[in-house]
Amino acid sequence: MARVVVDVMLKPEILDPQGQAVLTALPRLGVTGIVSVRQGKRFELEVDGEADADALARIERLASSVLANPVIEDYVVRVEPVPAQSR
């Protein structure tokens, strides 16, 4: 079993109202020194078998068609180790 992670973020030129709301709230919470916040999504996909080139290609297609909107979002597909308790 393998874990493939897809991180999705709005492109830098796209306004991020959720990130802006968090940034505005931080001083009220006593947090200082943060100058920017961008909010994103993380998808963890457990793959039966190895995360080989074929599996990663399928996940890449899934990411570009379902998990992310490539017009306004960037995404990164990467393999992560599976924690021992998940095996």
Contact map, one row per residue, 1 for C-alpha under 8 A:
111000000000000000000000000000000000000000000111111000000000000000000000000000000100001
111100000000000000000000000000000000000000000111111000000000000000000000000000111100000
111110000000000000000000000000000000000000011110001000000000000000000000000000111100000
011111000000000000000000000000000000000000011110001000000000000000000000000011110000000
001111100000000000000000000000000000000001111000000000000000000000000000000111110000000
000111110000000000000000000000000000000001110000000000000000001000000000001111000000000
000011111000000000000000000000000000000111100000000000000000000000000000001110000000000
000001111100000000000000000000000000000111000000000000000000000000110000111100000000000
000000111110000000000000000000000000011110000000000000000000000000000000111000000000000
000000011111010100000000000000000000011100000000000000000000000000000001110000000000000
000000001111110000000000000000000000000000000000000000000000000000000001110000000000000
000000000111111000000000000000000000000000000000000000000000000000000000000000000000000
000000000011111000000000000000000000000000000000000000000000000000000000000000000000000
000000000111111100000000000000000000000000000000000000000000000000000001000000000000000
000000000001111110000000000000000000000000000000000000000000000000000000000000000000000
000000000100011111110000000000000000011000000000000000000000000000000000000000000000000
000000000000001111111000000000000000000000000000000000000000000000000000000000000000000
000000000000000111111100000000000000011000000000000000000000000000000000000000000000000
000000000000000111111110000000000001111000000000000000000000000000000000000000000000000
000000000000000111111111000000000001110000000000000000000000000000000000000000000000000
000000000000000011111111100000000000000000000000000000000000000000000000000000000000000
000000000000000001111111110000000000100000000000000000000000000000000000000000000000000
000000000000000000111111111000000111100000000000000000000000000000000000000000000000000
000000000000000000011111111100000000000000000000000000000000000000000000000000000000000
000000000000000000001111111110000000000000000000000000000000000000000000000000000000000
000000000000000000000111111111110000000000000000000000000000000000000000000000000000000
000000000000000000000011111111110000000000000000000000000000000000000000000000000000000
000000000000000000000001111111100000000000000000000000000000000000000000000000000000000
000000000000000000000000111111100000000000000000000000000000000000000000000000000000000
000000000000000000000000011111110000000000000000000000000000000000000000000000000000000
000000000000000000000000011111111100000000000000000000000000000000000000000000000000000
000000000000000000000000011001111100000000000000000000000000000000000000000000000000000
000000000000000000000000000000111110000000000000000000000000000000000000000000000000000
000000000000000000000010000000111111100000000000000000000000000000000000000000000000000
000000000000000000000010000000001111100000000000000000000000000000000000000000000000000
000000000000000000110010000000000111110000000000000000000000000000000000000000000000000
000000000000000000110110000000000111111000000000000000000000000000000000000000000000000
000000001100000101110000000000000001111100000000000000000000000000000000000000000000000
000000001100000101100000000000000000111110000000000000000000000000000000000000000000000
000000111100000000000000000000000000011111000000000000000000000000000000000000000000000
000000111000000000000000000000000000001111100000000000000000000000000000000000000000000
000011110000000000000000000000000000000111110000000000000000000000000000000000000000000
000011100000000000000000000000000000000011111000000000000000000000000000000000000000000
001111000000000000000000000000000000000001111100000000000000000000000000000000000000000
001110000000000000000000000000000000000000111110000000000000000000000000000000000000000
111100000000000000000000000000000000000000011111000000000000000000000000000000000000000
111100000000000000000000000000000000000000001111111000100000000000000000000000000000000
110000000000000000000000000000000000000000000111110000000000000000000000000000000000000
110000000000000000000000000000000000000000000011111000000000000000000000000000000000000
110000000000000000000000000000000000000000000011111100100000000000000000000000000000000
111100000000000000000000000000000000000000000010111111110000000000000000000000100000000
000000000000000000000000000000000000000000000000011111110000000000000000000000000000000
000000000000000000000000000000000000000000000000001111111000000000000000000000000000000
000000000000000000000000000000000000000000000000001111111100000000000000000000000000000
000000000000000000000000000000000000000000000010011111111110000000000000000000000000000
000000000000000000000000000000000000000000000000001111111111000000000000000010000000000
000000000000000000000000000000000000000000000000000011111111100000000000000000000000000
000000000000000000000000000000000000000000000000000001111111110000000000000000000000000
000000000000000000000000000000000000000000000000000000111111111000000000000010000000000
000000000000000000000000000000000000000000000000000000011111111100000000000010000000000
000000000000000000000000000000000000000000000000000000001111111110000000000000000000000
000000000000000000000000000000000000000000000000000000000111111111100000000000000000000
000001000000000000000000000000000000000000000000000000000011111111110000001000000000000
000000000000000000000000000000000000000000000000000000000001111111111100000000000000000
000000000000000000000000000000000000000000000000000000000000111111111000000000000000000
000000000000000000000000000000000000000000000000000000000000011111111000000000000000000
000000010000000000000000000000000000000000000000000000000000011111111000000000000000000
000000010000000000000000000000000000000000000000000000000000001111111100111000000000000
000000000000000000000000000000000000000000000000000000000000000111111111110000000000000
000000000000000000000000000000000000000000000000000000000000000100011111111000000000000
000000000000000000000000000000000000000000000000000000000000000000001111100000000000000
000000000110010000000000000000000000000000000000000000000000000000001111110000000000000
000000011110000000000000000000000000000000000000000000000000000000011111111000000000000
000000011110000000000000000000000000000000000000000000000000000000011101111100000000000
000001111000000000000000000000000000000000000000000000000000001000010100111110000000000
000011110000000000000000000000000000000000000000000000000000000000000000011111000000000
000111100000000000000000000000000000000000000000000000010011000000000000001111100000000
000111000000000000000000000000000000000000000000000000000000000000000000000111110000000
011110000000000000000000000000000000000000000000001000000000000000000000000011111000000
011110000000000000000000000000000000000000000000000000000000000000000000000001111100000
011000000000000000000000000000000000000000000000000000000000000000000000000000111110000
111000000000000000000000000000000000000000000000000000000000000000000000000000011111011
000000000000000000000000000000000000000000000000000000000000000000000000000000001111111
000000000000000000000000000000000000000000000000000000000000000000000000000000000111111
000000000000000000000000000000000000000000000000000000000000000000000000000000000011111
000000000000000000000000000000000000000000000000000000000000000000000000000000000111111
100000000000000000000000000000000000000000000000000000000000000000000000000000000111111
